[in-house]
Amino acid sequence: MSKSAKWFLGILLALAIVATAFTFLLVSLFRGSSEQTEFVRSGSGDRVALVELSGVITESADIVRQLKKHRENGSVKAIVLRIESPGGGVVPSQEIYEEVKKTCAAGKPVVASMGSLAASGGYYIAVGCSVLVANPGTLTGSVGVISEFLQLEDALGKLGVGLKTIKSGKLKDAGSPVRKMTQEDEQYFQELMDDVHRQFIAVVEEERNLEHEEVTALADGRVFTGVQALELGLVDTLGTYEDAIGIAAALGGIEGDPTVVRERKRRAWFNTVVDDVTESLTSIRKEWLDRPVLSYRFVGP
């Protein structure tokens, strides 16, 4: 074989190796995510599932799906719902609460483990659990409703930008950021907030077995420490995440040290980067542009 032929075959082999490597790289970059069960802690006993609720509550689908999956899984004897949230939208908070209630009613205990903050919508969800466990320094409660509206009329006027609205009802554009809110608009939204506030109070009354007057006196948006919440009957006990695991294991009839599992989504690194950027932009949009009109949300530092 001539020297030039050997060079040609060598180049072809090198190109084949590069093409194969490039193909594997593309597959790893764009391969879809997959769900796997991650063993947080291995023990000698049956399983306790860990579901983590963190950040502002803007949607319910993922948490509801996890609760339903663990409820229908016979190898999971109890669930710990770890809450680290200031609350969020009224509807997603209510939907997660209802799923917690369904899970408890099906005979599978759900224990709320409160982190640094489990307030407003986070507390709304927690009261549906079998047992509420707070740390002494947890901030919880904040039984109230909030609605915030951007006011852009003056800023747009300075830019020479105007907006003409054609409507069929006097309250159709109530809350619009491009015009000042009238007294009638404010009364309209206040009535909406008062109604969902009453819903919140009613849930706390029922779940915590408290008198209406007791809850009403606390339902002014204040947060309480775990110690204060225990004294007021808003939580069941003080304890850590590990204590919550132990309580869930006992309620689930687990003998020995429980095996703790949670859902983990495995994603290729490229998908992870893209998804993280997308989630960040979506969070900003939801926080400032698509903010729910009515929120069970603690507004603090």
C-alpha positions as CSV (number, residue, x, y, z in Angstrom):
1,M,0.0,0.0,0.0
2,S,1.3,3.4,-1.0
3,K,2.1,6.1,1.6
4,S,-0.6,8.3,0.2
5,A,-3.2,5.5,0.6
6,K,-2.2,5.0,4.2
7,W,-2.6,8.7,4.9
8,F,-6.0,8.6,3.2
9,L,-7.2,5.7,5.3
10,G,-5.8,7.3,8.5
11,I,-7.7,10.5,7.8
12,L,-10.9,8.5,7.2
13,L,-10.5,6.6,10.4
14,A,-9.9,9.9,12.3
15,L,-13.0,11.4,10.8
16,A,-15.0,8.3,11.7
17,I,-13.9,8.5,15.3
18,V,-14.7,12.3,15.4
19,A,-18.1,11.6,13.9
20,T,-18.9,8.9,16.4
21,A,-17.8,11.1,19.3
22,F,-19.9,14.0,18.0
23,T,-22.9,11.7,17.7
24,F,-22.6,10.5,21.3
25,L,-22.2,14.2,22.4
26,L,-25.4,15.2,20.6
27,V,-27.3,12.3,22.1
28,S,-26.1,13.2,25.6
29,L,-26.9,16.9,25.1
30,F,-30.5,16.5,23.8
31,R,-31.6,13.3,25.5
32,G,-34.8,13.8,27.5
33,S,-35.0,13.8,31.2
34,S,-36.0,10.7,33.2
35,E,-37.5,10.2,36.6
36,Q,-35.6,8.1,39.1
37,T,-36.1,7.2,42.8
38,E,-33.3,8.6,44.9
39,F,-32.5,6.9,48.2
40,V,-32.0,9.8,50.6
41,R,-31.3,7.3,53.4
42,S,-31.3,3.6,53.5
43,G,-32.7,1.7,56.5
44,S,-34.0,-1.6,57.5
45,G,-37.7,-0.6,57.4
46,D,-40.2,0.3,54.8
47,R,-40.2,3.5,52.8
48,V,-41.1,7.0,53.7
49,A,-41.3,9.3,50.7
50,L,-40.0,12.9,50.8
51,V,-41.8,15.6,48.8
52,E,-40.2,19.0,48.8
53,L,-42.3,22.2,48.4
54,S,-40.0,25.2,48.1
55,G,-40.2,28.8,46.8
56,V,-43.3,30.8,45.8
57,I,-46.2,28.5,44.9
58,T,-47.2,29.4,41.3
59,E,-48.5,26.0,40.2
60,S,-49.6,22.7,41.7
61,A,-49.2,20.1,39.1
62,D,-45.8,18.7,40.1
63,I,-46.5,18.4,43.8
64,V,-49.9,17.0,43.2
65,R,-48.4,14.4,40.8
66,Q,-45.8,13.3,43.4
67,L,-48.4,13.0,46.2
68,K,-50.7,10.9,44.0
69,K,-47.8,8.7,42.9
70,H,-46.7,8.0,46.4
71,R,-50.3,7.5,47.6
72,E,-50.7,4.7,45.0
73,N,-47.4,3.1,45.7
74,G,-47.8,0.3,48.2
75,S,-44.1,0.3,49.2
76,V,-44.4,3.8,50.5
77,K,-46.0,3.8,54.0
78,A,-46.0,7.5,54.7
79,I,-45.0,10.8,53.2
80,V,-43.1,13.8,54.6
81,L,-44.0,17.1,53.0
82,R,-41.0,19.4,53.5
83,I,-42.2,23.0,53.2
84,E,-39.9,25.9,52.7
85,S,-42.2,28.5,51.2
86,P,-43.8,32.0,51.7
87,G,-47.0,30.7,50.0
88,G,-48.2,31.9,46.6
89,G,-51.3,31.7,44.5
90,V,-54.6,30.9,46.1
91,V,-55.7,28.2,43.6
92,P,-52.4,26.2,43.5
93,S,-52.3,26.3,47.3
94,Q,-55.8,25.0,47.6
95,E,-55.2,22.3,45.0
96,I,-52.2,20.9,46.8
97,Y,-54.1,21.1,50.1
98,E,-56.9,19.0,48.6
99,E,-54.4,16.4,47.3
100,V,-52.9,16.2,50.8
101,K,-56.3,15.6,52.2
102,K,-57.1,12.9,49.7
103,T,-53.8,11.2,50.6
104,C,-54.5,11.2,54.3
105,A,-58.1,10.0,53.7
106,A,-56.7,7.1,51.7
107,G,-54.9,5.9,54.8
108,K,-51.4,7.2,54.0
109,P,-50.2,9.6,56.6
110,V,-48.6,12.9,55.4
111,V,-46.4,14.8,57.9
112,A,-45.6,18.5,57.4
113,S,-42.0,19.3,58.1
114,M,-41.6,23.1,58.3
115,G,-38.3,24.7,57.4
116,S,-37.3,28.3,57.9
117,L,-40.6,29.6,56.4
118,A,-43.9,27.8,55.9
119,A,-46.3,30.8,55.8
120,S,-49.6,31.7,54.2
121,G,-50.2,29.3,51.3
122,G,-47.4,27.1,52.7
123,Y,-49.3,27.0,56.0
124,Y,-52.7,26.5,54.2
125,I,-51.2,23.3,52.7
126,A,-49.6,22.2,55.9
127,V,-52.9,22.2,57.9
128,G,-54.2,19.4,55.7
129,C,-51.4,17.0,56.9
130,S,-51.7,14.4,59.6
131,V,-49.2,16.1,61.9
132,L,-47.5,19.5,61.7
133,V,-43.9,19.7,62.8
134,A,-42.2,23.1,63.1
135,N,-38.8,24.1,64.3
136,P,-38.7,26.5,67.2
137,G,-37.5,29.3,64.8
138,T,-39.8,28.4,61.9
139,L,-41.9,31.4,60.7
140,T,-45.4,30.2,60.0
141,G,-49.0,31.4,60.0
142,S,-49.6,34.6,58.0
143,V,-53.2,33.7,57.5
144,G,-54.2,36.4,55.1
145,V,-54.6,37.4,51.4
146,I,-52.7,39.9,49.4
147,S,-53.1,41.5,46.0
148,E,-50.6,43.9,44.3
149,F,-51.1,45.9,41.2
150,L,-48.6,47.7,39.0
151,Q,-49.4,51.3,38.4
152,L,-47.8,52.5,35.1
153,E,-50.1,55.3,34.0
154,D,-47.7,58.2,35.1
155,A,-44.6,56.5,33.7
156,L,-46.3,55.8,30.4
157,G,-47.5,59.4,30.2
158,K,-44.0,60.7,30.6
159,L,-42.9,58.4,27.7
160,G,-45.8,59.7,25.6
161,V,-47.4,56.3,25.5
162,G,-51.2,56.0,25.9
163,L,-53.7,53.1,25.8
164,K,-57.3,53.3,24.7
165,T,-59.6,50.7,26.3
166,I,-63.0,49.8,24.9
167,K,-65.0,47.8,27.5
168,S,-68.6,46.5,28.0
169,G,-68.7,46.7,31.8
170,K,-67.4,49.3,34.2
171,L,-65.3,46.8,36.1
172,K,-64.0,44.9,33.1
173,D,-60.6,46.6,33.3
174,A,-60.5,46.9,37.0
175,G,-56.9,46.5,38.1
176,S,-55.4,47.6,34.8
177,P,-51.9,49.0,35.2
178,V,-52.5,51.8,32.7
179,R,-55.2,53.7,34.7
180,K,-55.6,54.7,38.3
181,M,-57.8,52.5,40.4
182,T,-61.1,54.0,41.4
183,Q,-62.8,53.6,44.8
184,E,-65.2,51.2,43.2
185,D,-62.4,49.1,41.8
186,E,-60.8,48.9,45.3
187,Q,-64.1,47.8,46.9
188,Y,-64.5,45.2,44.2
189,F,-61.1,43.6,44.9
190,Q,-61.5,44.0,48.6
191,E,-64.6,41.9,48.5
192,L,-62.8,39.2,46.5
193,M,-60.0,39.1,49.1
194,D,-62.4,39.0,52.0
195,D,-64.1,36.0,50.5
196,V,-60.9,34.0,50.0
197,H,-59.7,35.2,53.4
198,R,-62.9,33.6,54.9
199,Q,-62.0,30.4,53.1
200,F,-58.6,30.3,54.6
201,I,-60.0,31.0,58.1
202,A,-62.6,28.2,57.7
203,V,-59.9,25.7,56.7
204,V,-57.7,26.6,59.7
205,E,-60.7,26.4,62.1
206,E,-61.7,22.9,60.8
207,E,-58.2,21.4,60.5
208,R,-56.8,22.8,63.8
209,N,-60.1,22.4,65.7
210,L,-60.1,26.1,66.8
211,E,-62.9,28.4,67.5
212,H,-63.8,31.0,64.9
213,E,-62.9,33.9,67.2
214,E,-59.5,32.4,67.9
215,V,-58.6,32.1,64.3
216,T,-60.0,35.4,63.3
217,A,-57.8,37.1,66.0
218,L,-54.7,35.5,64.4
219,A,-55.7,35.9,60.8
220,D,-54.3,39.4,60.2
221,G,-51.3,38.3,58.2
222,R,-48.9,38.0,61.1
223,V,-46.3,35.2,61.1
224,F,-45.4,33.3,64.3
225,T,-42.4,31.4,65.4
226,G,-42.7,27.7,65.8
227,V,-42.8,28.1,69.6
228,Q,-45.6,30.7,69.3
229,A,-47.5,28.6,66.8
230,L,-47.4,25.6,69.1
231,E,-48.8,27.6,72.0
232,L,-51.6,28.9,69.7
233,G,-52.5,25.5,68.5
234,L,-51.4,26.2,64.9
235,V,-48.9,23.3,64.9
236,D,-48.7,19.9,66.7
237,T,-45.2,19.7,67.9
238,L,-41.7,21.1,67.7
239,G,-39.0,19.1,65.9
240,T,-36.5,18.8,63.1
241,Y,-36.7,17.2,59.7
242,E,-35.4,14.0,61.2
243,D,-38.1,14.1,63.9
244,A,-40.7,14.5,61.1
245,I,-39.3,11.4,59.4
246,G,-39.5,9.4,62.7
247,I,-43.1,10.6,63.2
248,A,-44.1,9.6,59.6
249,A,-42.5,6.2,60.1
250,A,-44.4,5.6,63.3
251,L,-47.7,6.7,61.7
252,G,-47.0,4.4,58.8
253,G,-46.4,1.4,61.1
254,I,-42.8,1.1,60.0
255,E,-40.6,-1.1,62.2
256,G,-36.9,-0.2,62.3
257,D,-35.1,2.7,60.6
258,P,-37.2,3.8,57.6
259,T,-35.8,4.0,54.1
260,V,-36.3,7.6,52.8
261,V,-36.8,8.1,49.1
262,R,-37.6,11.1,46.9
263,E,-38.1,11.7,43.2
264,R,-35.1,12.9,41.2
265,K,-35.1,13.9,37.6
266,R,-32.0,13.1,35.7
267,R,-31.2,15.5,32.9
268,A,-28.4,16.0,30.5
269,W,-26.3,18.9,31.4
270,F,-27.3,21.0,28.4
271,N,-31.0,20.4,29.2
272,T,-30.3,21.4,32.8
273,V,-28.7,24.7,31.8
274,V,-31.5,25.5,29.3
275,D,-34.2,24.5,31.8
276,D,-32.7,26.5,34.7
277,V,-32.5,29.6,32.5
278,T,-36.1,29.1,31.3
279,E,-37.3,28.5,34.9
280,S,-35.6,31.7,36.1
281,L,-37.1,33.8,33.3
282,T,-40.5,32.1,34.0
283,S,-40.2,32.9,37.7
284,I,-39.5,36.5,37.0
285,R,-42.4,36.8,34.6
286,K,-44.8,35.1,37.0
287,E,-43.5,37.3,39.9
288,W,-43.9,40.6,38.2
289,L,-46.2,40.2,35.2
290,D,-48.3,37.1,35.7
291,R,-48.7,37.5,39.5
292,P,-52.0,36.0,40.7
293,V,-54.6,38.6,41.6
294,L,-55.2,36.8,44.9
295,S,-52.3,35.3,46.8
296,Y,-51.9,33.4,50.1
297,R,-48.4,34.8,50.3
298,F,-46.2,36.2,53.1
299,V,-44.5,39.5,52.0
300,G,-41.4,39.9,54.1
301,P,-37.7,40.5,53.9
